[in-house]
């Protein structure tokens, strides 16, 4: 009898040692439609984390604002009631005005400049955003591409700054983006992304500004007639984890999660850029007139954008703006 008891205890100890740790369940939210490059990147991230932690961290992705828009996700991450998000951080200025410094108009005009300025971990943009998120109990793991933002509307083609006057345009909670449209004479209306499609359908707003991938995947083009490739703002998002959840992870788990985020972000950037021209063609096929401004018109859009820089320097800080201008000059070889 004694031998049987000892054998049973030994077997139980072997099972206890070999059994995997209980999985930490986590939720990941974002506003992007399924099929968007950011959504695909979020699925890649969740899969890599689960595989590389042997199931110890099990992330469920909730796309398309299922558990809230960016503003709600930011609050929930800060409180620790949501674990992960692919955040459009420029929408969180209600939480902290520094979170849209990267939305200043015309920081970059092409992807080469973007890669040097926005995706530089030592640059002023990532440093400012990471430090600011940390103040609000969020950890930025990596940064992913949204798009160069365009202007769509249902009233008339926008070919020049003059054409933006009196348009009622939905903008995210971003002082930088708002400054551009207000300087151009538009009426800027802040509205959460989940409410946008219905607002366009009902004519609550005339138009909005998002890049081609979001305009197509969120079906916004179905309620619009015109799209102008103003490229007035380059939009970058952050793969973010709540500090509360982050602090529960081991050092090894943190390394795995961060590496997975960086790989998923790079894959998302590549997919978004590869698909951008296709999205524009599909938007055209949906009956939308797509306008590419002339160089002269673009120069005037950029000039209007500088009004926002002057207006917001006190918000973002003189030293940050000066450092950003130096990085822009270096990226352009000036």
C-alpha positions as CSV (number, residue, x, y, z in Angstrom):
1,X,0.0,0.0,0.0
2,X,2.8,2.4,0.9
3,X,4.5,1.7,-2.5
4,X,1.2,2.6,-4.3
5,X,0.9,5.9,-2.4
6,X,4.5,6.8,-3.2
7,X,4.1,5.9,-6.8
8,X,0.9,8.1,-7.0
9,X,2.7,11.0,-5.4
10,X,5.6,10.7,-7.8
11,X,3.3,10.6,-10.8
12,X,1.5,13.6,-9.5
13,X,4.7,15.5,-9.1
14,X,5.8,14.7,-12.7
15,X,2.4,15.9,-14.0
16,X,2.7,19.1,-12.0
17,X,6.2,19.8,-13.3
18,X,5.4,19.0,-17.0
19,X,1.9,20.7,-17.1
20,X,2.0,24.1,-18.9
21,X,1.2,27.2,-16.9
22,X,-2.3,28.4,-17.0
23,X,-2.8,30.7,-20.0
24,X,-3.1,34.4,-19.3
25,X,-6.1,35.4,-21.3
26,X,-5.9,38.9,-22.9
27,X,-8.1,41.0,-25.2
28,X,-6.8,43.2,-28.0
29,X,-9.0,45.8,-29.5
30,X,-8.8,48.1,-32.5
31,X,-11.0,50.2,-34.8
32,X,-9.9,48.7,-38.1
33,X,-12.1,46.6,-40.4
34,X,-11.3,43.0,-40.9
35,X,-9.0,42.7,-43.9
36,X,-7.2,46.0,-43.2
37,X,-3.4,45.6,-43.0
38,X,-3.5,46.7,-39.3
39,X,-6.1,44.1,-38.5
40,X,-4.0,41.4,-40.3
41,X,-1.0,42.6,-38.3
42,X,-3.0,42.3,-35.1
43,X,-3.9,38.7,-35.9
44,X,-0.2,38.0,-36.7
45,X,0.8,39.5,-33.4
46,X,-1.7,37.4,-31.4
47,X,-0.6,34.2,-33.2
48,X,3.1,34.8,-32.7
49,X,2.7,35.6,-29.0
50,X,0.6,32.4,-28.4
51,X,3.0,30.2,-30.3
52,X,6.2,31.6,-28.8
53,X,4.9,31.5,-25.2
54,X,3.6,28.0,-25.7
55,X,0.1,29.2,-25.0
56,X,1.0,31.0,-21.8
57,X,-0.4,34.3,-23.3
58,X,-3.6,33.8,-25.3
59,X,-4.8,37.0,-27.0
60,X,-8.2,37.4,-28.6
61,X,-8.5,40.1,-31.2
62,X,-11.6,42.3,-31.4
63,X,-11.6,44.3,-34.6
64,X,-13.8,47.0,-36.0
65,X,-14.4,48.8,-32.7
66,X,-16.1,45.8,-31.2
67,X,-14.9,46.7,-27.7
68,X,-14.7,50.5,-28.3
69,X,-13.1,53.2,-30.4
70,X,-9.6,54.6,-29.9
71,X,-10.7,56.9,-27.1
72,X,-12.4,54.1,-25.1
73,X,-9.5,51.7,-25.7
74,X,-7.0,54.3,-24.5
75,X,-9.0,54.8,-21.3
76,X,-9.4,51.0,-20.8
77,X,-5.7,50.4,-21.4
78,X,-4.8,53.1,-18.9
79,X,-7.1,51.5,-16.3
80,X,-5.9,48.0,-17.1
81,X,-9.4,46.7,-18.1
82,X,-8.1,45.9,-21.6
83,X,-4.7,44.3,-22.2
84,X,-3.7,45.2,-25.7
85,X,-4.7,47.6,-28.6
86,X,-3.6,48.6,-32.0
87,X,-4.1,52.3,-31.2
88,X,-4.6,55.3,-33.4
89,X,-2.9,57.3,-30.8
90,X,-3.6,60.6,-32.5
91,X,-7.2,60.2,-31.4
92,X,-6.2,60.3,-27.7
93,X,-5.5,64.0,-27.2
94,X,-8.3,64.1,-24.7
95,X,-6.0,62.0,-22.6
96,X,-2.9,64.0,-23.4
97,X,-2.3,66.7,-26.0
98,X,1.2,65.4,-26.8
99,X,-0.2,62.2,-28.3
100,X,-0.8,63.8,-31.7
101,X,2.5,65.6,-32.2
102,X,3.1,63.2,-35.1
103,X,0.0,64.5,-36.8
104,X,1.5,67.9,-37.5
105,X,0.7,68.6,-41.2
106,X,3.3,67.7,-43.8
107,X,6.0,66.3,-41.5
108,X,6.8,63.9,-44.4
109,X,5.8,63.9,-48.0
110,X,6.9,60.4,-49.1
111,X,7.6,57.0,-47.5
112,X,11.4,57.5,-47.6
113,X,11.0,60.5,-45.3
114,X,8.4,58.6,-43.2
115,X,10.8,55.8,-42.5
116,X,13.6,58.1,-41.4
117,X,11.4,60.3,-39.2
118,X,8.5,58.3,-37.9
119,X,10.1,54.8,-37.6
120,X,13.3,56.1,-35.9
121,X,13.2,54.7,-32.3
122,X,15.6,57.4,-31.2
123,X,13.7,60.2,-33.0
124,X,11.6,62.8,-31.2
125,X,8.3,61.4,-32.3
126,X,8.7,57.9,-30.9
127,X,10.4,59.2,-27.8
128,X,7.6,61.7,-27.1
129,X,4.8,59.2,-27.8
130,X,6.4,56.4,-25.8
131,X,7.1,58.6,-22.8
132,X,3.6,60.1,-22.9
133,X,1.9,56.8,-23.1
134,X,4.0,55.6,-20.2
135,X,2.6,58.5,-18.1
136,X,-0.8,57.0,-18.6
137,X,0.0,53.4,-17.8
138,X,0.5,52.2,-21.3
139,X,3.6,50.6,-22.9
140,X,4.3,51.2,-26.6
141,X,5.6,48.0,-28.0
142,X,6.0,49.0,-31.7
143,X,4.6,51.4,-34.3
144,X,2.6,50.5,-37.4
145,X,1.4,52.3,-40.5
146,X,-2.1,53.7,-41.0
147,X,-1.6,55.9,-44.1
148,X,-1.1,59.3,-45.6
149,X,-4.5,60.9,-44.9
150,X,-6.7,62.0,-47.7
151,X,-9.9,64.2,-47.8
152,X,-13.2,62.7,-48.9
153,X,-16.5,64.6,-49.2
154,X,-19.9,64.4,-50.8
155,X,-20.2,68.0,-52.0
156,X,-17.6,68.8,-54.7
157,X,-14.0,68.0,-55.8
158,X,-11.3,69.5,-53.6
159,X,-8.5,70.6,-55.9
160,X,-7.2,73.6,-54.0
161,X,-7.3,75.0,-50.4
162,X,-10.2,77.2,-51.5
163,X,-12.3,74.1,-52.1
164,X,-12.1,73.1,-48.4
165,X,-13.8,76.3,-47.3
166,X,-17.1,75.7,-45.5
167,X,-17.0,71.9,-45.8
168,X,-18.1,70.2,-42.6
169,X,-15.3,67.6,-42.1
170,X,-15.1,64.9,-39.4
171,X,-11.7,64.8,-37.8
172,X,-10.4,62.5,-35.0
173,X,-9.6,64.0,-31.6
174,X,-6.4,65.6,-32.9
175,X,-5.5,69.2,-32.5
176,X,-3.0,69.0,-35.3
177,X,-5.5,67.7,-37.9
178,X,-8.1,70.1,-36.7
179,X,-5.7,73.0,-37.1
180,X,-5.2,72.1,-40.8
181,X,-8.9,72.1,-41.6
182,X,-9.7,75.2,-39.6
183,X,-6.8,77.1,-41.2
184,X,-8.3,76.1,-44.6
185,X,-11.7,77.4,-43.6
186,X,-13.5,74.1,-43.0
187,X,-15.7,73.3,-40.1
188,X,-13.9,70.5,-38.2
189,X,-16.2,68.1,-36.3
190,X,-14.6,65.7,-33.8
191,X,-16.4,62.3,-33.8
192,X,-15.4,58.8,-32.8
193,X,-14.7,56.4,-35.7
194,X,-17.6,54.0,-35.0
195,X,-20.1,56.9,-35.6
196,X,-18.5,58.1,-38.9
197,X,-20.2,56.0,-41.6
198,X,-23.7,56.8,-40.4
199,X,-22.8,60.5,-40.1
200,X,-21.6,60.5,-43.7
201,X,-24.7,58.7,-44.9
202,X,-27.1,61.1,-43.0
203,X,-25.1,64.2,-44.0
204,X,-24.3,65.1,-40.5
205,X,-20.8,65.8,-41.9
206,X,-19.9,66.4,-45.6
207,X,-16.6,64.5,-45.4
208,X,-13.7,63.1,-43.4
209,X,-10.0,62.5,-43.6
210,X,-8.5,59.0,-43.6
211,X,-6.2,57.1,-45.9
212,X,-7.2,54.8,-48.8
213,X,-7.1,51.6,-46.8
214,X,-9.4,52.8,-44.1
215,X,-11.7,54.6,-46.6
216,X,-12.1,51.3,-48.5
217,X,-12.1,48.7,-45.8
218,X,-14.5,50.7,-43.6
219,X,-16.7,51.3,-46.7
220,X,-16.6,55.1,-46.2
221,X,-16.4,55.6,-49.9
222,X,-19.9,54.3,-50.3
223,X,-21.2,57.5,-48.7
224,X,-18.8,59.9,-50.5
225,X,-18.4,61.2,-54.1
226,X,-14.9,62.8,-54.1
227,X,-11.5,61.9,-52.7
228,X,-8.4,64.1,-52.8
229,X,-4.9,62.8,-52.1
230,X,-3.8,65.7,-50.0
231,X,-1.3,63.6,-47.9
232,X,-1.7,66.3,-45.3
233,X,-0.9,64.0,-42.4
234,X,1.0,60.7,-42.1
235,X,-0.8,58.6,-39.6
236,X,1.1,56.1,-37.4
237,X,-0.4,53.9,-34.8
238,X,1.1,52.1,-31.7
239,X,0.8,48.5,-30.6
240,X,0.1,49.1,-27.0
241,X,-0.2,47.1,-23.8
242,X,-1.6,48.1,-20.5
243,X,1.1,48.6,-17.8
244,X,-1.0,46.5,-15.4
245,X,-0.8,43.5,-17.7
246,X,2.8,44.2,-18.7
247,X,3.9,44.2,-15.1
248,X,2.5,40.6,-14.6
249,X,4.7,39.2,-17.4
250,X,8.1,37.6,-16.8
251,X,11.2,39.2,-18.5
252,X,11.2,36.3,-21.0
253,X,7.5,36.9,-21.9
254,X,8.1,40.6,-22.3
255,X,10.9,39.9,-24.8
256,X,8.6,37.6,-26.7
257,X,5.7,40.0,-26.8
258,X,7.9,43.0,-27.9
259,X,9.6,41.0,-30.6
260,X,6.2,39.7,-31.9
261,X,4.9,43.3,-31.9
262,X,7.9,44.6,-33.9
263,X,7.6,41.8,-36.5
264,X,3.8,42.2,-36.8
265,X,4.2,46.0,-37.2
266,X,6.8,45.6,-40.0
267,X,4.5,43.1,-41.8
268,X,1.6,45.4,-41.5
269,X,3.6,48.3,-43.0
270,X,4.6,46.2,-45.9
271,X,1.1,44.9,-46.6
272,X,-0.4,48.4,-46.3
273,X,2.0,49.9,-48.8
274,X,1.7,47.0,-51.3
275,X,-2.1,47.4,-51.2
276,X,-2.5,51.2,-51.3
277,X,-2.7,51.6,-55.1
278,X,-5.2,48.8,-55.2
279,X,-7.4,50.5,-52.6
280,X,-7.4,53.7,-54.6
281,X,-8.5,51.8,-57.8
282,X,-11.3,50.1,-55.9
283,X,-12.5,53.4,-54.5
284,X,-12.5,54.8,-58.0
285,X,-14.5,51.7,-59.2
286,X,-17.0,52.4,-56.4
287,X,-17.9,55.7,-58.2
288,X,-15.6,58.1,-56.3
289,X,-13.7,60.7,-58.3
290,X,-10.1,60.7,-57.0
291,X,-8.2,63.9,-57.3
292,X,-4.4,64.3,-57.2
293,X,-3.5,67.9,-56.5
294,X,-1.1,69.8,-58.8
295,X,2.4,70.6,-57.3
296,X,1.2,74.2,-56.9
297,X,-1.9,73.2,-55.0
298,X,0.2,70.9,-52.8
299,X,2.5,73.7,-52.0
300,X,-0.5,75.8,-50.9
301,X,-1.8,72.9,-48.8
302,X,1.6,72.7,-47.1
303,X,1.7,76.4,-46.5
304,X,-1.7,76.2,-44.7
305,X,-0.4,73.3,-42.7
306,X,2.4,75.5,-41.3
307,X,-0.3,77.6,-39.5
308,X,-1.0,74.7,-37.3
309,X,2.7,74.3,-36.4
310,X,2.8,77.9,-35.3
311,X,-0.4,77.6,-33.3
312,X,0.6,74.4,-31.5
313,X,4.2,75.1,-30.7
314,X,3.2,76.1,-27.2
315,X,1.4,72.8,-26.8
316,X,4.1,70.4,-28.1
317,X,7.0,72.5,-26.8
318,X,9.5,74.7,-28.6
319,X,12.4,72.2,-28.1
320,X,10.4,69.3,-29.5
321,X,9.4,71.3,-32.5
322,X,13.0,72.5,-33.1
323,X,14.3,68.9,-32.9
324,X,11.5,67.6,-35.2
325,X,12.4,70.3,-37.8
326,X,16.1,69.2,-37.7
327,X,15.1,65.6,-38.3
328,X,12.9,66.7,-41.2
329,X,15.8,68.7,-42.8
330,X,18.1,65.7,-42.4
331,X,15.6,63.3,-44.0
332,X,15.3,65.7,-47.0
333,X,19.0,66.2,-47.3
334,X,18.7,69.9,-46.5
